[in-house]
Amino acid sequence: MEGNAIFQVENVTKSYGGIHALNHVSAIFGEGLTAIIGDNGAGKSTFMKILSGVTKPDDGKFFLKGQPVHITSPVEARRLGIESLYQDLALADTLNVYANMFLGRELVRRIAGVPLLDERRMARLAAETLEQVRINIPSVHTMVRNLSGGQRQAVALARAIHFNASVLLLDEPTAALGPKETDSFNRIIMGLVQGGKTVIMVTHNIPQMMDMANRVIIMRAGNIVAEVRPQDVTQEDVMAFMVGSRTLITD
């Protein structure tokens, strides 16, 4: 393990029948924002699903803060401090904002020994977290189905912040957002990065990542073909690695 490694994976492989989605992929993630980019079929979404516990790899090892861990499910990933945001967000439309933030981790209080949901405390903590990150939600009692795409992303992000995730996985988080909502979301992400969080983001938006990322991992055909610092390459270089006209380099 490297001294600055927060999350590390070694020799992760995944096949679906005769299709090799990932080929012995290894990577080290430290504090800051690492972007993962590549064409469709490069393996980046499969990689993220494995990191988040959604998909089980055929082989591979995982280390968190220097210790070996087993990521067997999304619940186990969250227990380890690895939170995920996907395009579908995994939010429940029929629940309100604070219920979504605490979904699966509800707070309870006891009255005469009987456990009851502590609705008031969950609502208060949700409101405090949203205010902390300057996310504009009408009310924590608002049903999620009535929120905009950006507000829904904000709720999912606030959930990760409240539970103090050490690693945040983002899979195309701004794909369905407009320019204003994307700018707001990116501002929050950069605030987390400046606060020392480890953020891993899959994206097709190369210009955005050239501006935001500390490091860029480029994937092609189930392999990592380059790891670069944005300041060391051009967008044309990145595209060349993606299509295979340049060869493997690492920073």
Secondary structure as UniProt FT lines:
FT   TURN            3..4
FT   STRAND          7..16
FT   TURN            17..18
FT   STRAND          19..29
FT   STRAND          32..37
FT   TURN            40..41
FT   HELIX           44..51
FT   TURN            52..53
FT   STRAND          59..64
FT   TURN            65..66
FT   STRAND          67..69
FT   HELIX           74..80
FT   STRAND          82..85
FT   TURN            87..90
FT   TURN            93..94
FT   HELIX           97..101
FT   TURN            102..104
FT   STRAND          108..111
FT   TURN            112..113
FT   STRAND          114..117
FT   HELIX           119..132
FT   TURN            133..134
FT   TURN            140..141
FT   HELIX           144..146
FT   HELIX           149..162
FT   TURN            163..164
FT   STRAND          167..171
FT   TURN            173..176
FT   HELIX           179..194
FT   TURN            195..196
FT   STRAND          198..202
FT   HELIX           206..212
FT   STRAND          215..220
FT   TURN            221..222
FT   STRAND          223..228
FT   HELIX           230..232
FT   HELIX           235..243
//
